Amino acid sequence: MMYTRHLLSRRDSPVEDGKPVQGTWTSAFEKVDLLGIDRPYRFPLPDWILDLRLKEWHTFTAWNGEMWLEATIADFKFFCFLEIVFQNKQNKEKARIFKTLPFSTWRMPLSLNDSVIEHTGAGFAFRVHDFAASRLVTLDISVDSAIERPGFTAQLEFELDARKAAPLTVNILISENRSMYIFKSFCGVKGQITFGDGNILLSPETTSGLFQDCKGFIPYRTCYSNCRGFGVDAAGRHFGFSLGEHITKKLNMNNENALWLEGDLTPLPPVLITDAEPGEMFIQDLEGMVDLNFKVIEDAETTLDFFITGMRHKNPVGHFNGMLMTRDGKKLPIRNVFGSLERFDFKL
């Protein structure tokens, strides 16, 4: 039998009566407050320590066949950061920008309905406005020029209805009373990006994107791997996939893995992401629905070390080849699909 996953009815919160609710949904929660869980750890802890343990981030990805953009805005409590990965195949321009600030310089919202995240100063500024109820998320970024790198600006609208595909929302148990929440939406992207003398206009008809909102009680030492890619199949249908490898419980019942093919969402089974040889990784499942090979085009690594806390983030871009299976049992060939594969080693 082919893998299937039960999709739950819409609900307002992933926390009920002080307990995290595990499951998969196809709509955003009205409010996500994991600090509302009663005693997430075995021993009672003050609210400020629980807040330090909760890690939160937004990720924005866009691709139109020539341009790749990935932006992460994170509040890891001990430090915040903005990371941008940009490549333009047409003129060979590329940029990797990493800005970090100590402690919670900005805070992530409890709701995706009319919420704002913003920061100005230290050579960069950004503003995120979430309108998930209206199916729109806007992102504005401005980064000053630096030695050997021109300035970078982006004004983007992630139109969550453009691909007519349901989002994927999951709440995954890390332990009996701790969870990780993830919202993902495959979408079209409208706007413009300016880097140096180049100006790129994006339209939702030709540009696919992925918006992600994540919160979780990440263990102090852990490794988290995930990957994503976008393409157009032989019939001209836009598709995107996003896969993660977790240490969470009952992954066969509930995980963040998904394939979007134009208007259809296919929840996928758990995967393993393994090294084959330098610059090459395999992403596979045990159900015969995921069989991908990833080859690195350009590697990159960011390392932060602040005494008892830190992070090592590998984020190469490259090409995927292989196969994914849709929910109706049809194989989708993946041929030289551009994407990225992340590996976080946390000490947080």
C-alpha positions in Angstrom: 0.0 0.0 0.0 1.2 3.5 -0.8 2.0 5.9 2.1 -0.9 8.2 3.1 -1.3 10.6 5.9 -4.5 11.7 7.8 -5.1 15.4 7.4 -6.9 16.9 10.4 -9.7 19.4 10.6 -8.8 23.1 11.0 -8.0 24.3 14.5 -7.0 27.6 16.1 -3.8 26.4 18.0 -1.4 23.4 18.2 -1.7 23.6 22.0 -4.9 22.3 23.7 -5.4 22.2 27.5 -1.7 22.9 28.0 -0.7 19.9 25.8 0.9 20.0 22.3 -1.4 18.4 19.7 0.5 16.3 17.1 -0.9 16.3 13.5 -0.9 17.5 9.9 -3.3 20.3 8.7 -3.8 22.2 5.5 -4.4 25.7 7.0 -2.5 28.1 9.2 -3.3 28.3 12.9 -4.9 31.4 14.3 -2.2 31.5 17.0 1.0 29.5 17.8 2.2 29.9 21.4 4.3 26.9 22.3 5.0 28.6 25.6 1.4 27.8 26.5 2.4 24.2 27.0 2.3 23.1 30.6 5.7 22.1 31.9 7.5 21.3 28.5 10.4 19.9 30.5 10.4 17.4 33.3 11.1 20.0 35.9 9.3 23.3 36.2 11.3 26.2 34.7 10.7 29.9 34.9 9.2 31.6 31.8 12.4 33.4 30.8 14.3 30.1 30.5 11.5 28.4 28.5 11.6 31.4 26.2 15.3 31.0 25.7 14.8 27.3 24.7 12.2 28.2 22.0 13.8 28.8 18.6 11.8 30.6 15.9 12.4 31.5 12.2 10.9 32.5 8.8 12.4 31.2 5.5 11.6 32.7 2.1 12.7 30.9 -1.1 12.1 32.0 -4.8 13.2 30.6 -8.1 12.3 31.6 -11.7 14.7 29.4 -13.8 17.5 32.0 -13.7 17.4 33.5 -10.2 17.6 31.8 -6.8 16.9 33.7 -3.6 16.8 32.2 -0.1 16.3 34.5 2.9 16.2 33.3 6.6 15.1 35.6 9.5 15.7 33.8 12.8 15.4 34.5 16.5 17.4 31.8 18.3 17.2 33.9 21.6 20.9 33.9 22.3 21.3 35.6 18.9 19.3 36.7 15.9 20.4 36.5 12.3 19.4 37.4 8.7 20.9 35.2 6.0 20.6 35.8 2.2 21.7 33.4 -0.5 21.3 34.9 -4.0 22.4 33.6 -7.4 21.7 35.0 -10.9 22.5 32.4 -13.6 22.1 34.9 -16.4 24.9 37.2 -15.5 26.7 35.0 -13.0 26.2 37.4 -10.1 25.9 35.9 -6.6 25.9 36.9 -3.0 25.9 35.4 0.4 25.1 37.8 3.2 25.0 36.9 6.9 24.1 39.5 9.5 23.9 38.5 13.2 23.0 40.4 16.4 23.1 39.3 20.0 20.0 38.2 21.9 16.4 38.8 20.6 16.8 42.0 18.6 13.5 41.2 16.9 10.7 38.9 17.9 8.7 36.5 15.8 4.9 36.7 15.7 2.4 34.3 17.4 0.1 34.6 14.4 0.5 34.8 10.7 -2.6 37.0 10.4 -1.6 40.7 10.1 1.7 40.5 12.0 4.9 42.4 11.4 8.6 41.7 12.0 11.0 44.5 11.3 14.5 45.7 12.0 16.6 48.8 11.0 20.2 49.4 11.7 23.7 47.9 11.6 23.9 48.1 7.8 20.7 46.3 6.9 17.0 46.6 7.3 14.0 44.3 6.7 10.3 44.2 7.2 8.0 41.2 7.0 4.2 41.6 6.9 2.2 38.3 7.3 -1.3 38.2 5.9 -1.9 34.5 5.8 -5.7 35.0 6.1 -5.5 37.0 2.9 -3.0 34.6 1.4 -0.2 37.1 1.2 3.2 37.6 2.9 5.4 40.6 2.0 9.2 40.8 2.4 11.3 43.9 2.1 15.1 43.7 2.5 17.8 46.3 2.2 21.5 45.6 2.8 24.2 48.2 2.4 27.2 47.7 0.1 30.4 46.3 1.6 33.9 45.6 0.4 33.7 43.5 -2.8 29.9 43.4 -2.6 27.4 45.9 -3.9 24.2 46.7 -2.1 21.2 44.4 -2.2 17.5 45.2 -2.0 14.4 43.0 -2.5 10.7 43.9 -2.4 8.7 40.7 -2.7 5.1 39.5 -2.4 4.7 35.8 -1.7 1.2 35.1 -3.1 0.1 32.0 -1.3 -2.9 31.4 -3.6 -1.0 31.7 -6.9 -0.3 28.0 -7.2 -3.7 27.0 -5.9 -2.1 24.5 -3.6 -3.0 23.9 0.1 -0.3 24.7 2.6 1.2 22.1 4.9 1.0 22.7 8.7 2.5 20.3 11.2 3.1 20.0 14.9 5.7 17.3 15.6 6.5 15.9 19.0 10.1 16.1 20.1 9.3 14.6 23.5 6.1 13.9 25.4 5.5 17.6 26.1 7.7 19.5 23.6 7.0 20.0 20.0 8.1 21.7 16.8 5.6 23.6 14.6 6.2 24.2 10.9 4.0 26.0 8.3 4.9 25.7 4.6 3.2 27.2 1.6 4.1 26.7 -2.0 3.4 30.0 -3.8 4.0 32.4 -6.6 6.3 35.4 -6.1 5.9 39.0 -7.4 8.4 41.9 -7.0 11.9 42.9 -7.8 15.5 42.4 -6.7 18.3 44.8 -7.2 21.9 43.7 -6.8 24.6 46.1 -8.0 23.6 47.4 -11.4 21.1 44.5 -12.1 17.4 44.7 -11.6 15.3 41.6 -11.7 11.5 41.7 -12.0 9.6 38.7 -10.8 6.0 37.6 -11.7 3.9 34.8 -10.0 3.4 33.2 -13.5 7.1 32.4 -13.8 8.5 32.5 -10.3 7.8 29.8 -7.7 8.4 30.2 -4.0 8.2 28.7 -0.6 7.3 30.5 2.6 8.0 28.7 6.0 7.3 29.6 9.6 8.9 27.5 12.2 9.0 27.3 16.0 10.3 24.6 18.2 11.9 23.5 21.5 15.1 22.4 19.8 17.4 20.2 21.9 20.6 21.9 23.1 22.7 19.7 20.8 21.1 18.5 17.6 21.5 18.3 13.9 18.6 19.3 11.5 18.8 18.7 7.7 16.4 19.8 5.1 16.2 20.5 1.4 13.9 22.2 -1.2 13.7 22.6 -4.9 11.4 24.0 -7.7 10.8 23.1 -11.3 8.3 22.8 -14.2 7.4 19.3 -15.5 6.9 18.2 -19.2 3.2 19.3 -19.1 4.2 22.9 -18.0 3.0 22.4 -14.4 4.9 24.2 -11.6 6.1 22.0 -8.8 8.0 22.3 -5.5 9.2 20.0 -2.8 10.4 20.5 0.8 11.9 17.6 2.8 13.4 17.5 6.3 15.1 14.9 8.5 14.1 15.0 12.1 14.8 13.5 15.5 11.1 13.8 16.4 8.7 11.1 17.4 6.2 9.1 15.2 7.5 10.5 11.9 5.6 8.0 9.8 2.3 9.5 11.2 3.5 13.1 11.0 6.4 15.1 9.4 7.1 18.2 7.4 7.8 16.5 4.0 5.6 17.6 1.0 5.4 17.8 -2.7 3.3 20.4 -4.5 2.4 19.8 -8.1 0.4 22.8 -9.4 -2.8 22.7 -7.3 -2.2 19.4 -5.5 -0.4 18.7 -2.2 1.1 15.3 -1.5 2.3 14.7 2.1 5.4 12.5 1.8 6.9 9.9 4.2 10.0 10.3 6.4 13.3 10.6 4.6 17.0 10.0 5.3 19.6 12.5 4.0 22.9 10.7 3.6 26.3 11.6 2.2 27.3 9.6 -0.9 30.7 11.2 -1.6 32.0 14.8 -1.3 29.6 17.1 -2.9 26.8 14.5 -3.3 23.9 13.5 -1.1 21.0 11.1 -1.3 17.5 11.8 -0.1 15.4 8.6 0.2 12.4 7.1 2.0 11.3 3.5 2.8 8.0 3.8 0.9 9.3 4.2 -2.7 8.0 7.8 -3.0 11.2 9.7 -2.6 14.5 8.9 -4.4 16.6 12.0 -5.0 20.3 12.7 -5.6 21.7 16.1 -4.8 24.9 17.4 -6.4 26.5 20.6 -5.0 27.2 23.4 -7.4 28.5 25.8 -4.8 29.1 25.0 -1.1 29.0 27.4 1.8 29.3 27.2 5.6 28.6 29.7 8.4 29.9 29.1 11.9 29.0 30.9 15.0 30.5 30.2 18.4 29.5 32.2 21.5 31.0 30.1 24.4 28.2 27.7 25.4 26.0 28.5 22.4 26.7 28.4 18.7 25.7 27.1 15.3 27.3 25.5 12.2 25.1 26.1 9.1 26.0 24.4 5.8 23.8 25.7 2.9 25.0 24.5 -0.5 23.0 25.1 -3.7 22.9 22.5 -6.5 20.8 20.2 -8.7 18.4 17.4 -7.8 17.8 14.4 -9.9 15.6 11.4 -9.4 11.9 10.8 -8.7 9.1 11.9 -6.4 5.7 10.2 -6.3 2.4 12.0 -6.2 -0.5 11.0 -3.9 -2.3 9.3 -6.9 0.7 7.0 -7.4 2.2 8.8 -10.5 6.0 9.3 -10.7 7.3 12.8 -11.2 10.7 12.8 -12.8 13.2 15.3 -11.2 15.8 16.3 -13.8 18.4 18.9 -13.0 16.1 20.8 -10.6 17.8 23.6 -8.9 17.6 23.8 -5.1 19.4 23.8 -1.8 20.2 21.5 1.0 20.7 22.8 4.6 22.4 21.3 7.6 22.2 22.9 11.0 24.4 21.7 13.8 22.9 23.4 16.9 24.5 24.1 20.2 21.7 26.3 21.5 
